[in-house]
Amino acid sequence: MSDRRNFLKASLAVGATSALSACSMVQKADAQASNSSAASAVNFPQGVIYTRENPGKWAKKVGGHAPVVEVVGNQVTITTNHGMSSKHYIVRHTIVTQDGEVLASKTFTPDDDEPISSFDISVTDETLYATSFCNKHDFWLTTFTV
């Protein structure tokens, strides 16, 4: 069981980093093409990353899957309003930079009471991504600034 859990943790970290790195490259290319310093809208790969604005096939699942981010100073709290059971639970939260660097993460088990994580983030005035991965309803992302 420990080996399987470690494999899942590593897979999620690699997947999150790869997906966000790819998105970052697309954003930079879009920004350069439009002679803008930053892309005004983020278009994450549909069917891979879901957001409150683009929930794809999970439109009815937004409230219980899109991470809610609260920032107080450098303290960032991620909450996913989602129940935790052995058959359906939030697996992991991460905070990732636009370049795909994982700044913080927390892995959950079905035995956890609720998927809430808090992190002290030292970067400032930077756009970051909070992610929440559900074992049934995929990978969700919320953009925020510290």
GUMI-734591 format. One line per 8 residues: number of its first residue (from 1); their letters; for each residue x negated, y, z negated of N, C-alpha, C, CB. Coordinates in nm, 4 decimals, always signed. Atoms other than C-alpha are relative to their C-alpha. Glycine has a CB too. Example, Ala and Ser with C-alpha at 12.3 -4.5 7.8 and 13.67 -1.06 7.14 Angstrom:
% GUMI-734591
1> AS> -0.0890/-0.1190/+0.0000/-1.2300/-0.4500/-0.7800/-0.0900/+0.1200/+0.0000/+0.0992/+0.0027/-0.1246 | +0.0820/-0.1190/+0.0060/-1.3670/-0.1060/-0.7140/+0.0770/+0.1090/-0.0730/-0.0414/+0.0462/+0.1415;
***
This chain:
% GUMI-734591
1> MSDRRNFL> -0.0827/-0.1199/+0.0000/+0.0000/+0.0000/+0.0000/-0.0866/+0.1255/+0.0000/+0.0938/+0.0002/-0.1210 | +0.0904/-0.1141/+0.0060/-0.2876/+0.2357/-0.0820/-0.0634/+0.0269/+0.1359/-0.1085/-0.0235/-0.1049 | +0.0596/-0.0163/-0.1322/-0.4513/+0.1745/+0.2580/+0.1002/+0.0611/+0.0979/-0.0502/-0.1350/+0.0529 | -0.1043/-0.0519/-0.0884/-0.1230/+0.2426/+0.4376/+0.0244/+0.1487/-0.0293/+0.1315/-0.0813/-0.0169 | -0.0228/-0.1393/+0.0391/-0.0702/+0.5654/+0.2405/-0.1163/+0.0874/+0.0470/+0.0177/+0.0116/-0.1536 | +0.1155/-0.0766/-0.0454/-0.4252/+0.6834/+0.3155/+0.0014/+0.0170/+0.1513/-0.1295/-0.0679/-0.0440 | -0.0108/-0.0079/-0.1453/-0.3737/+0.6031/+0.6841/+0.1038/+0.1054/+0.0396/+0.0375/-0.1380/+0.0593 | -0.1044/-0.0976/-0.0309/-0.0490/+0.8056/+0.6878/-0.0472/+0.1415/-0.0289/+0.1267/-0.0302/-0.0798;
9> KASLAVGA> +0.0513/-0.1325/+0.0341/-0.2153/+1.1003/+0.5117/-0.0950/+0.0493/+0.1081/-0.0710/-0.0026/-0.1365 | +0.0982/-0.0388/-0.1018/-0.5017/+1.1044/+0.7587/+0.0678/+0.0272/+0.1336/-0.1065/-0.1094/+0.0165 | -0.0710/-0.0166/-0.1268/-0.2675/+1.0650/+1.0562/+0.0769/+0.1313/+0.0038/+0.0953/-0.1168/+0.0232 | -0.0766/-0.1240/+0.0052/-0.0475/+1.3541/+0.9441/-0.0913/+0.1211/+0.0081/+0.0834/+0.0059/-0.1273 | +0.0941/-0.1124/-0.0039/-0.3444/+1.5820/+0.8860/-0.0549/+0.0193/+0.1407/-0.1154/-0.0225/-0.0991 | +0.0535/-0.0082/-0.1364/-0.4928/+1.5023/+1.2273/+0.1088/+0.0482/+0.0961/-0.0556/-0.1377/+0.0457 | -0.1103/-0.0402/-0.0872/-0.1528/+1.5383/+1.3965/+0.0346/+0.1469/-0.0152/+0.1221/-0.0840/-0.0285 | -0.0315/-0.1412/+0.0246/-0.0806/+1.8733/+1.2326/-0.1070/+0.0901/+0.0577/+0.0154/+0.0268/-0.1497;
17> TSALSACS> +0.1105/-0.0805/-0.0501/-0.4225/+2.0092/+1.3150/-0.0018/+0.0012/+0.1522/-0.1328/-0.0524/-0.0539 | +0.0016/+0.0084/-0.1465/-0.4070/+1.8880/+1.6760/+0.1142/+0.0790/+0.0614/+0.0078/-0.1455/+0.0452 | -0.1161/-0.0698/-0.0549/-0.0578/+2.0212/+1.7381/-0.0152/+0.1501/-0.0144/+0.1280/-0.0464/-0.0688 | +0.0144/-0.1435/+0.0205/-0.1327/+2.3602/+1.5858/-0.1158/+0.0567/+0.0803/-0.0196/+0.0303/-0.1473 | +0.1119/-0.0463/-0.0831/-0.4661/+2.3876/+1.7664/+0.0450/+0.0166/+0.1444/-0.1189/-0.0987/-0.0080 | -0.0517/-0.0092/-0.1363/-0.2924/+2.3182/+2.0964/+0.0904/+0.1217/+0.0146/+0.0764/-0.1280/+0.0378 | -0.0887/-0.1160/-0.0040/-0.0289/+2.5792/+2.0144/-0.0799/+0.1290/-0.0028/+0.0985/-0.0035/-0.1170 | +0.0851/-0.1180/+0.0087/-0.3004/+2.8287/+1.9238/-0.0624/+0.0310/+0.1351/-0.1091/-0.0199/-0.1055;
25> MVQKADAQ> +0.0591/-0.0209/-0.1316/-0.4691/+2.7780/+2.2607/+0.1033/+0.0539/+0.0981/-0.0600/-0.1303/+0.0527 | -0.1067/-0.0476/-0.0886/-0.1380/+2.8278/+2.4420/+0.0322/+0.1453/-0.0325/+0.1271/-0.0884/-0.0135 | -0.0293/-0.1373/+0.0407/-0.0676/+3.1418/+2.2379/-0.1086/+0.0950/+0.0491/+0.0135/+0.0093/-0.1529 | +0.1098/-0.0857/-0.0431/-0.4135/+3.2845/+2.3151/+0.0036/+0.0202/+0.1505/-0.1345/-0.0595/-0.0423 | -0.0088/-0.0109/-0.1457/-0.3732/+3.2104/+2.6865/+0.1155/+0.0911/+0.0387/+0.0175/-0.1392/+0.0645 | -0.1148/-0.0855/-0.0278/-0.0273/+3.3716/+2.6856/-0.0326/+0.1457/-0.0301/+0.1215/-0.0450/-0.0817 | +0.0342/-0.1364/+0.0397/-0.1627/+3.6768/+2.5043/-0.0957/+0.0626/+0.1005/-0.0621/+0.0015/-0.1405 | +0.0948/-0.0512/-0.0977/-0.4520/+3.7147/+2.7487/+0.0685/+0.0276/+0.1331/-0.1148/-0.0984/+0.0192;
33> ASNSSAAS> -0.0696/-0.0163/-0.1280/-0.2238/+3.6700/+3.0478/+0.0883/+0.1238/+0.0009/+0.0842/-0.1233/+0.0305 | -0.0892/-0.1157/+0.0056/+0.0081/+3.9444/+2.9275/-0.0722/+0.1260/-0.0459/+0.1165/-0.0287/-0.0924 | +0.0798/-0.1125/+0.0475/-0.2793/+4.1768/+2.8242/+0.0478/+0.0493/-0.1354/+0.0040/+0.1134/+0.1005 | -0.0473/-0.0318/+0.1338/-0.1404/+4.1680/+2.4715/-0.0987/-0.0558/-0.0999/+0.1425/-0.0562/-0.0248 | +0.0923/+0.0500/+0.1021/-0.3414/+4.1261/+2.1518/+0.0564/-0.1222/-0.0704/-0.0308/+0.1090/-0.1021 | -0.0608/+0.1184/+0.0611/-0.0951/+3.8651/+2.0268/+0.1284/-0.0331/+0.0732/+0.0274/+0.0222/-0.1511 | -0.1250/+0.0414/-0.0639/+0.1874/+3.6653/+2.1728/+0.1161/+0.0426/-0.0884/+0.0028/-0.1543/+0.0251 | -0.1118/-0.0495/+0.0793/+0.5200/+3.8104/+2.0648/+0.0912/-0.1121/-0.0472/+0.0797/+0.1002/+0.0799;
41> AVNFPQGV> -0.0846/+0.1121/+0.0394/+0.6999/+3.4789/+2.0503/-0.0819/-0.1282/+0.0093/+0.1277/-0.0086/+0.0891 | +0.0736/+0.1254/+0.0028/+0.5655/+3.1370/+1.9615/+0.0886/-0.1087/+0.0575/-0.0459/-0.0356/-0.1440 | -0.0725/+0.1107/-0.0591/+0.6732/+2.8433/+2.1738/-0.0742/-0.1292/-0.0336/+0.0151/+0.0183/+0.1543 | +0.0630/+0.1250/+0.0395/+0.5814/+2.5224/+1.9978/+0.0538/-0.1127/+0.0872/+0.0246/-0.0297/-0.1500 | -0.0444/+0.1102/-0.0858/+0.6023/+2.1944/+2.1881/+0.1335/-0.0586/-0.0479/-0.1071/-0.1100/+0.0039 | -0.1306/+0.0546/+0.0349/+0.9660/+2.0853/+2.1918/-0.0098/-0.1507/-0.0158/+0.1050/+0.0365/+0.1065 | +0.0011/+0.1427/+0.0243/+1.0269/+1.7396/+2.0545/-0.1201/-0.0452/-0.0814/+0.0031/-0.0732/+0.1299 | +0.1166/+0.0313/+0.0820/+0.7024/+1.7571/+1.8543/+0.0048/+0.0808/-0.1289/-0.1309/+0.0284/+0.0769;
49> IYTRENPG> -0.0070/-0.0901/+0.1143/+0.7364/+2.0584/+1.6253/+0.1363/+0.0679/+0.0026/-0.1163/+0.1053/+0.0023 | -0.1324/-0.0610/+0.0114/+1.0733/+2.1813/+1.5033/-0.0078/+0.1197/-0.0933/+0.1047/-0.1026/-0.0511 | -0.0052/-0.1200/+0.0822/+1.1478/+2.5248/+1.3592/+0.1462/+0.0370/-0.0238/-0.0771/+0.1175/+0.0674 | -0.1354/-0.0497/+0.0265/+1.4492/+2.7040/+1.2172/+0.0607/+0.0575/+0.1286/-0.0021/+0.1079/-0.1123 | -0.0471/-0.0621/-0.1242/+1.4739/+2.8925/+1.5488/+0.0155/-0.1003/+0.1142/-0.0955/+0.1095/+0.0419 | -0.0032/+0.1013/-0.1059/+1.4133/+2.5844/+1.7659/+0.0047/-0.1400/-0.0613/-0.1233/+0.0142/+0.0930 | -0.0106/+0.1291/+0.0684/+1.5470/+2.2767/+1.5864/+0.0174/-0.1198/+0.0931/+0.1143/+0.0041/-0.0947 | -0.0141/+0.1099/-0.0952/+1.5895/+2.0719/+1.9046/+0.1148/-0.0919/-0.0359/-0.1280/-0.0793/+0.0075;
57> KWAKKVGG> -0.1044/+0.0998/+0.0262/+1.7822/+1.7497/+1.8489/+0.0447/-0.0024/-0.1454/-0.0492/-0.1371/+0.0393 | -0.0335/+0.0004/+0.1432/+1.7866/+1.8175/+1.4733/+0.0711/+0.1282/-0.0433/-0.1266/-0.0186/-0.0831 | -0.0668/-0.1273/+0.0298/+2.0019/+2.1343/+1.4883/+0.0833/-0.0049/-0.1276/+0.0883/+0.0398/+0.1158 | -0.0828/+0.0116/+0.1208/+2.2264/+2.0051/+1.2083/-0.0840/-0.0276/-0.1249/+0.1033/-0.1111/+0.0179 | +0.0880/+0.0374/+0.1114/+1.9230/+1.9288/+0.9874/-0.0888/+0.1154/-0.0481/-0.0875/-0.1167/+0.0413 | +0.0885/-0.1121/+0.0305/+1.7613/+2.2753/+0.9639/-0.0074/+0.0303/-0.1489/+0.0455/+0.1229/+0.0740 | -0.0035/-0.0404/+0.1409/+1.8714/+2.3605/+0.6081/-0.0745/-0.0926/-0.0937/+0.1402/+0.0099/-0.0450 | +0.0664/+0.0952/+0.0866/+1.7206/+2.0457/+0.4617/-0.1380/-0.0410/+0.0480/+0.0841/-0.1201/-0.0146;
65> HAPVVEVV> +0.1287/+0.0425/-0.0549/+1.4035/+2.0264/+0.6704/-0.0987/+0.1127/+0.0278/+0.0232/-0.0744/+0.1249 | +0.0908/-0.1118/-0.0252/+1.2615/+2.3670/+0.7656/-0.0573/+0.0478/-0.1332/+0.0733/+0.1166/+0.0743 | +0.0593/-0.0431/+0.1271/+1.0123/+2.4667/+0.4943/+0.0369/+0.1449/-0.0311/-0.1532/-0.0158/+0.0041 | -0.0283/-0.1342/+0.0496/+1.1084/+2.7710/+0.2871/-0.1261/+0.0458/-0.0716/+0.1270/+0.0032/-0.0954 | +0.1265/-0.0485/+0.0544/+0.8055/+2.9828/+0.1975/+0.0248/+0.1238/-0.0851/-0.1005/+0.0312/+0.1134 | -0.0033/-0.1168/+0.0887/+0.7746/+3.2224/-0.0959/-0.1446/+0.0393/-0.0265/+0.0779/-0.0301/-0.1353 | +0.1346/-0.0502/+0.0224/+0.4638/+3.4403/-0.1203/+0.0050/+0.1067/-0.1088/-0.0611/+0.0569/+0.1313 | +0.0142/-0.0979/+0.1074/+0.3774/+3.6240/-0.4433/-0.1501/+0.0190/-0.0197/+0.0724/-0.0470/-0.1344;
73> GNQVTITT> +0.1449/-0.0204/+0.0027/+0.0306/+3.7765/-0.4159/-0.0649/-0.1044/+0.0886/-0.0561/-0.0077/-0.1454 | +0.0659/+0.1077/-0.0758/-0.1938/+3.4884/-0.3081/+0.0625/-0.1358/-0.0280/-0.1488/-0.0045/-0.0332 | -0.0663/+0.1265/+0.0332/+0.0399/+3.2226/-0.4518/+0.1094/-0.0289/+0.1031/+0.0601/+0.0048/-0.1440 | -0.0968/+0.0392/-0.1031/+0.2327/+3.0424/-0.1784/+0.0720/-0.1259/-0.0486/-0.0707/-0.0249/+0.1393 | -0.0812/+0.1151/+0.0384/+0.5186/+2.8080/-0.2690/+0.0831/-0.0435/+0.1196/+0.0910/+0.0332/-0.1216 | -0.0785/+0.0587/-0.1084/+0.6719/+2.5779/-0.0098/+0.1054/-0.0898/-0.0626/-0.0906/-0.0800/+0.1005 | -0.1110/+0.0833/+0.0453/+1.0116/+2.4241/-0.0766/+0.0715/-0.0550/+0.1218/+0.0980/+0.0800/-0.0907 | -0.0862/+0.0586/-0.1018/+1.1974/+2.1834/+0.1454/+0.1229/-0.0492/-0.0752/-0.0724/-0.1173/+0.0812;
81> NHGMSSKH> -0.1247/+0.0327/+0.0698/+1.5599/+2.1577/+0.0346/+0.0505/-0.1367/+0.0466/+0.1081/+0.1097/+0.0247 | -0.0201/+0.1348/-0.0520/+1.5665/+1.7827/+0.0815/-0.0023/-0.0992/-0.1153/-0.1080/-0.0358/+0.1053 | +0.0010/+0.1063/+0.1005/+1.6532/+1.4831/-0.1339/-0.1182/-0.0930/+0.0200/+0.1302/-0.0793/+0.0047 | +0.1123/+0.0932/-0.0061/+1.3934/+1.2197/-0.2107/+0.0510/-0.1389/-0.0369/-0.1164/+0.0445/-0.0951 | -0.0381/+0.1390/+0.0255/+1.4789/+0.8497/-0.1764/-0.0973/-0.0896/+0.0752/+0.1484/-0.0284/+0.0435 | +0.0952/+0.0913/-0.0640/+1.2871/+0.5430/-0.0680/+0.0223/-0.0106/+0.1510/+0.0102/-0.1382/-0.0631 | -0.0294/+0.0113/-0.1426/+1.4598/+0.5491/+0.2718/-0.0126/+0.1318/+0.0764/+0.1381/-0.0541/+0.0180 | -0.0011/-0.1300/-0.0666/+1.4490/+0.9235/+0.3430/-0.0616/+0.1030/-0.0940/+0.1452/+0.0415/+0.0413;
89> YIVRHTIV> +0.0680/-0.0953/+0.0888/+1.2028/+1.1730/+0.1992/-0.0983/+0.0871/+0.0774/-0.0734/-0.0744/-0.1123 | +0.1045/-0.0863/-0.0549/+0.9572/+1.4546/+0.2674/-0.1333/-0.0629/-0.0359/+0.0107/+0.1475/-0.0548 | +0.1283/+0.0676/+0.0172/+0.6134/+1.3038/+0.3152/-0.1089/+0.0989/-0.0407/-0.0400/-0.0725/+0.1290 | +0.1152/-0.0884/+0.0209/+0.3894/+1.6093/+0.3152/+0.0327/+0.1455/+0.0313/-0.1170/-0.0455/+0.0857 | +0.0050/-0.1427/-0.0307/+0.3533/+1.9878/+0.3036/-0.1443/+0.0355/+0.0326/+0.0545/+0.0867/-0.1191 | +0.1335/-0.0541/-0.0268/+0.0566/+2.1687/+0.4579/+0.0112/+0.1492/+0.0280/-0.0674/-0.0734/+0.1196 | +0.0152/-0.1383/-0.0448/-0.0590/+2.5247/+0.5101/-0.1170/-0.0012/+0.0966/-0.0234/+0.1012/-0.1213 | +0.0964/+0.0088/-0.1093/-0.2467/+2.5671/+0.8365/-0.0195/+0.1385/+0.0618/+0.0472/-0.1022/+0.1075;
97> TQDGEVLA> +0.0292/-0.1263/-0.0680/-0.4200/+2.8629/+1.0044/+0.0367/-0.0108/+0.1473/-0.1490/+0.0380/-0.0158 | -0.0278/+0.0000/-0.1438/-0.3596/+2.9649/+1.3654/-0.1032/-0.0807/+0.0773/+0.0039/+0.1427/+0.0529 | +0.1049/+0.0784/-0.0650/-0.6864/+2.7889/+1.4519/+0.0069/-0.1484/-0.0343/-0.1352/+0.0540/-0.0384 | -0.0176/+0.1410/+0.0327/-0.5611/+2.4605/+1.3057/-0.0710/-0.0465/-0.1254/-0.0457/-0.0814/+0.1124 | +0.0673/+0.0387/+0.1250/-0.7603/+2.4680/+0.9802/+0.1040/-0.0225/-0.1098/-0.1028/+0.1090/-0.0439 | -0.0910/+0.0297/+0.1106/-0.5717/+2.2997/+0.6968/-0.0564/+0.0654/-0.1257/+0.0183/-0.1553/-0.0196 | +0.0444/-0.0708/+0.1203/-0.5992/+2.5337/+0.3969/+0.0428/-0.0710/-0.1273/+0.0540/+0.1414/-0.0003 | -0.0523/+0.0668/+0.1186/-0.3907/+2.3271/+0.1575/+0.1008/-0.1053/+0.0432/+0.0648/+0.1018/-0.0979;
105> SKTFTPDD> -0.0998/+0.1023/-0.0312/-0.1742/+2.0177/+0.1481/+0.0405/-0.0737/-0.1268/-0.0543/-0.0995/+0.1050 | -0.0498/+0.0836/+0.1089/+0.0337/+1.8042/-0.0814/+0.0810/-0.1125/+0.0621/+0.0862/+0.0827/-0.1022 | -0.0722/+0.1173/-0.0476/+0.1576/+1.4523/-0.0139/+0.0973/-0.0436/-0.1090/-0.0982/-0.1159/+0.0377 | -0.1047/+0.0423/+0.0923/+0.4804/+1.3311/-0.1734/+0.0267/-0.1494/+0.0141/+0.1288/+0.0796/+0.0246 | -0.0489/+0.1379/-0.0063/+0.6210/+0.9889/-0.2522/+0.1505/+0.0048/-0.0221/-0.0713/-0.0928/-0.1067 | -0.1446/+0.0011/+0.0231/+0.9871/+0.8867/-0.2641/+0.0355/+0.0149/-0.1483/+0.0598/-0.1291/+0.0543 | -0.0259/-0.0113/+0.1440/+0.9527/+0.8857/-0.6447/-0.0067/+0.1429/-0.0515/-0.0982/-0.0842/-0.0759 | +0.0054/-0.1399/+0.0430/+0.8885/+1.2619/-0.6592/+0.1412/+0.0563/-0.0098/-0.0856/+0.0846/+0.0977;
113> DEPISSFD> -0.1330/-0.0571/+0.0213/+1.1837/+1.4640/-0.7890/+0.0460/+0.0884/+0.1150/+0.0015/+0.0795/-0.1275 | -0.0349/-0.0909/-0.1085/+1.1735/+1.7281/-0.5163/-0.1261/+0.0437/+0.0737/+0.0766/+0.1228/-0.0540 | +0.1167/-0.0413/-0.0773/+0.9435/+1.8449/-0.2374/-0.0287/+0.1501/-0.0136/+0.0202/-0.0355/+0.1464 | +0.0433/-0.1371/+0.0246/+0.7951/+2.1644/-0.3786/-0.1504/-0.0039/-0.0224/+0.0751/+0.0641/-0.1230 | +0.1444/-0.0079/+0.0194/+0.4293/+2.2601/-0.3559/-0.0402/+0.1460/-0.0144/-0.0760/-0.0668/+0.1177 | +0.0516/-0.1353/+0.0198/+0.2346/+2.5656/-0.4718/-0.1503/-0.0007/+0.0204/+0.0359/+0.0536/-0.1409 | +0.1409/-0.0096/-0.0324/-0.1049/+2.6800/-0.3521/-0.0487/+0.1430/-0.0192/-0.0257/-0.0470/+0.1433 | +0.0654/-0.1294/+0.0062/-0.3432/+2.9672/-0.4177/-0.0768/+0.0160/+0.1305/-0.0945/+0.0125/-0.1259;
121> ISVTDETL> +0.0603/-0.0201/-0.1314/-0.4393/+3.0977/-0.0730/-0.0779/+0.1318/-0.0025/+0.1091/+0.0007/+0.1132 | +0.0859/-0.1179/+0.0124/-0.7310/+3.3417/-0.0543/-0.0020/+0.0890/+0.1239/-0.1393/-0.0434/-0.0308 | -0.0011/-0.0850/-0.1200/-0.6778/+3.4704/+0.3015/+0.1078/+0.1066/-0.0143/+0.0239/-0.0849/+0.1286 | -0.1005/-0.1067/+0.0046/-0.4900/+3.7977/+0.3483/+0.0246/+0.0534/+0.1397/-0.0444/+0.1142/-0.0941 | -0.0399/-0.0590/-0.1281/-0.3078/+3.9658/+0.6347/-0.0237/-0.0946/+0.1173/-0.0754/+0.1296/+0.0232 | +0.0187/+0.0996/-0.1052/-0.3178/+3.6463/+0.8358/+0.1296/-0.0789/+0.0164/-0.1197/-0.0952/-0.0328 | -0.1156/+0.0837/-0.0273/-0.0375/+3.4560/+1.0038/-0.0392/-0.1450/-0.0265/+0.0508/+0.0191/+0.1466 | +0.0233/+0.1396/+0.0349/-0.0178/+3.1025/+0.8647/+0.1249/-0.0804/+0.0310/-0.0392/-0.0145/-0.1492;
129> YATSFCNK> -0.1122/+0.0896/-0.0243/+0.2046/+2.7996/+0.9153/+0.0170/-0.0924/-0.1190/-0.0207/-0.0812/+0.1296 | -0.0352/+0.0987/+0.1020/+0.3813/+2.5982/+0.6472/+0.0680/-0.1137/+0.0733/+0.0931/+0.0610/-0.1134 | -0.0612/+0.1144/-0.0651/+0.4682/+2.2479/+0.7569/+0.0641/-0.0921/-0.1024/-0.1030/-0.0759/+0.0825 | -0.0696/+0.0987/+0.0806/+0.7028/+1.9876/+0.6193/+0.0296/-0.1186/+0.0910/+0.1316/+0.0588/-0.0639 | -0.0205/+0.1181/-0.0821/+0.7100/+1.6324/+0.7505/+0.0983/-0.0940/-0.0698/-0.1344/-0.0717/+0.0281 | -0.1019/+0.0921/+0.0502/+1.0192/+1.4146/+0.6988/-0.0197/-0.1354/+0.0675/+0.1443/+0.0552/+0.0260 | +0.0214/+0.1332/-0.0573/+0.9917/+1.0398/+0.7462/+0.1064/-0.0386/+0.1029/-0.0028/-0.1032/-0.1105 | -0.1037/+0.0304/-0.0993/+1.3141/+1.0427/+0.9530/+0.0225/+0.1118/+0.1023/+0.1295/-0.0290/-0.0703;
137> HDFWLTTF> -0.0369/-0.1128/-0.0852/+1.3493/+1.3914/+1.1006/-0.1200/+0.0860/+0.0399/+0.1024/+0.0858/-0.0705 | +0.1160/-0.0568/-0.0665/+0.9966/+1.4726/+1.2122/-0.0682/+0.1169/-0.0717/+0.0400/+0.0440/+0.1329 | +0.0952/-0.1011/+0.0444/+0.7602/+1.7676/+1.1764/+0.0606/+0.1389/+0.0147/-0.1315/-0.0102/+0.0798 | -0.0635/-0.1317/+0.0019/+0.8960/+2.1119/+1.0778/-0.1020/+0.1060/-0.0391/+0.1201/+0.0019/-0.0975 | +0.0973/-0.1061/+0.0208/+0.7157/+2.4448/+1.0691/+0.0684/+0.1337/-0.0239/-0.0937/+0.0099/+0.1192 | -0.0446/-0.1363/+0.0253/+0.7714/+2.7939/+0.9298/-0.1232/+0.0897/+0.0041/+0.0756/+0.0119/-0.1379 | +0.1086/-0.0964/-0.0096/+0.5478/+3.0903/+1.0176/+0.0155/+0.1035/-0.1111/-0.0019/+0.0683/+0.1398 | -0.0045/-0.1024/+0.1043/+0.4545/+3.3355/+0.7394/-0.1344/+0.0732/-0.0052/+0.0339/-0.0632/-0.1385;
145> TV> +0.1218/-0.0783/+0.0174/+0.1950/+3.5954/+0.6402/-0.0296/+0.0160/-0.1472/+0.0123/+0.1372/+0.0676 | +0.0421/-0.0218/+0.1399/-0.0042/+3.6193/+0.3172/-0.0508/+0.1413/-0.0090/-0.1105/-0.1032/-0.0464;
***
